[in-house]
C-alpha cells in the first residue's frame, strides 16, 4: 500500500505492467472504509483490466501522451 501526499511525479511508464503509455494514462483507485488500498497511474490495457474487475477509474492528463 502506498500513501500519497500532494502532487507526485508522473512517469511515462505504467505503474502496473511497466510498459510505456501507448496513449492516454488512467488513474485506478480502490478504497475500503475510507482507507486507500490502491492508487495507480496505468496504461490503456491495464485500465481495461481494472474496469473489468470493477475498480474505480478515470482518465488523467499525461504530459507524455503527446509523445506516443
C-alpha positions in Angstrom: 0.0 0.0 0.0 1.2 3.5 -0.9 0.1 6.7 0.9 0.2 9.7 -1.4 0.6 13.2 -0.2 0.4 16.2 -2.5 1.4 16.1 -6.2 3.5 13.2 -7.4 5.8 12.8 -10.4 4.2 11.2 -13.3 6.4 8.6 -15.1 5.9 7.7 -18.8 5.6 4.0 -17.6 2.5 2.1 -16.4 2.7 1.6 -12.6 1.1 -1.9 -13.1 2.9 -3.5 -16.0 5.8 -1.1 -16.6 5.1 -0.6 -20.2 5.4 2.9 -21.8 2.0 4.6 -22.3 0.6 4.0 -25.7 -1.8 7.0 -25.5 -3.7 8.2 -22.5 -2.9 7.5 -18.9 -5.6 6.4 -16.3 -5.8 6.5 -12.6 -7.1 3.3 -10.9 -8.2 3.6 -7.3 -9.8 1.4 -4.6 -10.9 2.4 -1.2 -12.5 0.5 1.7 -13.9 2.2 4.8 -12.1 5.4 3.8 -8.7 3.7 3.5 -7.0 4.0 0.1 -6.0 0.4 -0.9 -4.9 1.2 -4.5 -3.9 4.4 -6.3 -2.0 3.8 -9.6 -1.4 5.5 -12.9 -1.8 2.9 -15.6 -1.8 2.3 -19.4 -4.9 1.6 -21.5 -4.5 -2.2 -21.3 -4.3 -2.2 -17.6 -7.2 0.3 -17.4 -9.3 -2.1 -19.4 -8.5 -4.9 -16.9 -9.2 -2.6 -13.9 -12.6 -1.7 -15.4 -13.3 -5.4 -15.9 -12.5 -6.0 -12.2 -14.9 -3.2 -11.2 -12.3 -0.8 -9.9 -12.8 3.0 -10.0 -11.0 4.5 -13.0 -10.6 8.0 -14.5 -8.6 9.4 -17.4 -5.7 11.7 -16.3 -3.8 14.3 -18.2 -0.4 12.9 -19.2 2.4 15.1 -20.3 3.8 12.1 -22.1 0.7 11.3 -24.1 1.7 13.7 -26.8 4.9 11.8 -27.4 3.2 8.4 -28.1 
